[in-house]
Each structure stands twice: as C-alpha cells, then as structure tokens.
Amino acid sequence: LQSGRLSLPARLTPNDLCYLQAAACLVLTSISRGLEAVSTPLGVLPDMVYAAAAASFLLLLIVYVFVTPSWREKKRKRGRAICVWLMFAIYVLLILAVTILGKRSGDSAVDMGIFTGSWMLETLVKVAAGTVAFVPLGALIMILMKGKYQAAKSMGASFALALCVEILQLVLKTGVFDLGNLLFHTIGAGIGIVFVIVWKYAFSRKSAFSYAMRLMLSILIVLMLLETAAFGAYHVLRTTGQEHMDENISVAENQMISKNTDGSDAKVSSDPDVIWYNGKAYRYNHDLVTMLVMGIDQESDTIEEKDDVSGESGQADTIFLMVMDKSKDEIKMISISRDTMTQIKTFDYKGNYLGKSKNHLGLAYSFGDGKVTSCQYMVDAVSNLFYGMPINGYVALNMNAVGMINDAVGGVTVTVPEDMTQVDPSFAEGATVTLTGDQALKFTRYRDTEKDFSNNSRMERQKQYLVNFMGQAVKAMKADMGLPVSLYQSLTDDMVTNLSLDRSVYLATEAMDMHFTADGIVSLKAKSKKGSVYDEVYVDDDALYDLIIQTFYTEEQSEGESK
C-alpha cells in the first residue's frame, strides 16, 4: 500500500487473507487519521458558527431557487445576485477563518513541493478535502462572473483567492505557503466552474441527453450534501467528544507539591502546572486522557442498581487506570490492588454519609447505587490516591461478562503461572491454554481466599490476560471492523460508563494511532499486610509520586525558576 502497488494471487491462502485484513485495517486507520487531520483545524470556530453559516447558506439558496422566480426580471436578477454575493462572502469568511486562525501562530515557511513525501491515504484524504472545499467557491465565482470568457476569468479569480490565502498565512506567520494546497484548491474551484457550465448546458436544452444530465447532476449534488452532512456529524461528535473528555470528572483536589527525595527544600513554581522534583522542573501533560476501568463483583449476572441498602452494591474487584498519551501515541495501564488502603467515602446502611475513612479501595464501589454513583465514588477515591490527578471517564464491567468478551475476540491464549487444577483441569502450572467461555472468568477472577495476599497473584494473571487480550482483540477487529459496535451493544446490561457517543467517537479516533505493549502495564509498588480480617495493601508513597511524575508530567527543557 505504501508503494502504491498491490498484486493479488489467483488463489488466496489463509496468510493472504490475513494480509488483506491487515491492509483493510491500515486503510481504515489512514482514513481515520485523514479525517481527524481535516476536522482538527475546523475546531478553531464554535460549532454554532458553522450551524449559523449553513442555515444562512440554505436560506439564501431557497430564496434563489424558489422565491426569486416569481419576481419581475430586473428585481429577480438583482435579488439572485445579492443571494450569490452573500453566499460567496459567507464561504470566503469561513475559509479564511479555518485556514488562517486554525493554524498555530509563529509557524511560517514556504513549501514548494507538490508530489514529494508520502502519498498515503491519510494525505489523500486531506488533499481531497482541500480540493472539495473550493468546489462551491469556484461555482459561486462562475455564477457571479459576467461578460466574455467567464470560465477563464473565474479560474483566474479562484487562483487569485487561493493565492491570497497562502500569502496571508505566510505574512501573518500562521502557517505554511504550500504550493500543493494552491494547486489543489485551484483544481477544486475549476471543478466547481465546470459543474456550473454543465448545469447551464443541461437546463438550456430539452433533449433526452440533457434530461439525463440533469438527473446525474441532481444525484451528484445530493451525494455531496449527504457526504458533507456525514462529515459534519463526525466533526461535531469528535470535537464535542474531545471537549467532554477534557473535563475532569473527579472532585478530588490536586495535592501535587514540589519535593526532593532527600528531604531538602524544593524549588516552588508560580505556575500550578509545574512541579519541581529532585532539582528538575516538570510540567503537567494536558495531552492525556485518563480512564478508570473496573471489573465489578456482584452476585447478579448483570450490573444492578441498588438503592435500598448502602454497602451492598458489590465491589470493584479489578481496577486499572488507563492513561492515553496523545503526544506520544501510547497507552499505559496502571494496575491497582482492590485491597489498597486509602481514603474513601463511607456511609451507614441507610446511606447517611459518615465521612472519609481509610479502607479498602474496592469497597468504595459498594457504598453507591451499584451504577453511576458507585463509579463516581471509585473515580474520586482513585484520583485522591493519585494526588488528585484528573480522571476523564470510567468503564465498569460485570466480571461475569469476561467470558462473552473473551469469546468475541476468538479466545485468549495464556500460560498458567501456578497450579489451578482445582478450578479447571486444564489449568496445570506451566500449561498453555486458549481460554474460552467461563475459563476466562475463572482465570482472571479466582483466588484462594485461604491464602494471604492471594489477590497479588490474581493481579499478575489479570495483567497477563490483558496484554494477550489486547493483541487478540486487534486481530479480531481486523477480521471484523464492526466488532467494537456489536460488542458495545451486547454489553449494555453488563456495563456502566460515562462514554456517550461523542466521547466514544473521539476516543476511537485517538486510539487508532496508539500502541500498547506489555511494558505499558505497571503495578503500584506496595507492601501487603495481614489485617484484622482482610488483606491490606499499603502503597509506597515515594514510588507512587515518581510514577505520577513519569506518567502525568513532562520534563521542562528551559531554565527553571528560582526559589
């Protein structure tokens, strides 16, 4: 695909099918990247501006087509000219706003290359979008142009306008003077000019051929409008999803303070985003999306809401903090023991708030309603444990759904780390097993409650399963790109999440480019102790602080501030 050459044998082998599936995944990923690259600059303007412009454009078009024909000739010509000029002005202003204001200030260069660099689908999508964007502009200029040589003059005016856009970016230092953009924008305008010429020809004659042309042109307009509407819906979902995912849903306060591990005084920055740690300055990374992922242990087969008695809503049996770093295109999973002793909100059996107390982290879920409130209590508790680091979303899955998810991706292969034949005869120590159905639940859920700290060995099994599951899930999605949607729908009764459609579209777009490996799963350094009743895990505070710095902050390259 990268070289632009793809040959297929007469007969396809299983390996060939795998290659084709991988190619299909690459195509979809490239298209997704291209759509994101096109959508991102549009975020410079609020969605309401585009909605108002579209409504105004549509209103003017209705007046032009349906209202002005009933007017007298002189008035009709003047009215139509006003409509076209207003549509032209609206469109030009939008193009200027997006191409100039949407660029980062200070970037200024000249790119004289046209067919240089990689011409992957991502680039082709961006080129196609830039070309299509100037089609209406060329059509409007052609309608406005009067006298002889209308097409030639319209092409010249379109080229001049595209040239002005590129020059303005260079002069205002808001972007790059791109010769390729200039060429394709002019081509787009030329397509619009040709469209108007063909339209006038088709509607000036009354032959079978002209009627066929009218039908084809009408279908083409409808398809373009549908395509524009589809991209508009995608853009709105992605931008609103990004806006919502940037929100911190935790109520925990930021507790990060500058410090040195040797106990000496640390420098203090006036910037709340900057922390001094062991003589170095670190800035909070705002390119992060943080999700709390939980496996819920309830007696029911589905996640149920329980409002009658507090403390009986089940527990968070498995806890992962997923951190997506958009600046590095990587995903990190932080495994947190359910037995971690930390501050959580507690209530009596009637639901009366008793205040915060140091207790097992997994119990925070039980004091809620078994759904949204329980998830919020867990979000607040985990955020508080991590010094008030923001959490943007959560997903809670009933542990009983593990088998269904496992089978949906075709089964997950694991190596049994300890003898578990009492759970399943095939779970002998060192055995390699492809888990199916209930086996996946047994492998990830089982622990010997008669042994102290048995949750620690279970967490190691869960980490192994998660890494292998992610690899298998990628393969399954290559074979069936509709798998995430169908799986999401089938998990409705087994899942609680704050991921709405717009958030899901945004996360899916971002996740396309990210990579995840076994090194991306880390566990909190902690000590396990036998409590009066249950096992207790106490996190190493220095190690946690260091993990937060490495995960949520980036080292500053400039000179630091003084004390």
Secondary structure, DSSP 4 states (H G I P E B T S, - for coil): --SS-----SS--HHHHHHHHHHHHHHHHHHHHHHHHHHHHHTTS-HHHHHHHHHHHHHHHHIIIIIGGGS-HHHHHHHHHHHHHHHHHHHHHHHHIIIIITSPTT-EEEE--SS-S---HHHHHHHHHHHHHTHHHHHHHHHH--SS-HHHHHHHHHHHHHHHHHHHHHHTTSEEEEHHHHHHHHHHHHHHHHHHHHHHHHHS--SHHHHHHHHHHHHHHHHHHHHHHHHHHHHHHHHHHHHHHTS----PPP----B-TTSPPPP--SSTTEEEETTEEEEE-TTEEEEEEEEEE-SSSS-----SSTT-S-EEEEEEEEEEETTTTEEEEEEE-TTBEEEEEEE-TT--EEEEEEEEGGGGGGGS-SSHHHHHHHHHHHHHHTTT----EEEEEEGGGHHHHHHHTT-EEEE--S--TTT-TT--TT-EEEE-THHHHHHHH---TTSTTHHHHHHHHHHHHHHHHHHHHHHHHHH-TTHHHHHHHHTGGGEEE---HHHHHHHHHHHTT-B--GGGEEE--EEEEE-SSSEEEEE-HHHHHHHHHHHHEEE--SPPPP-
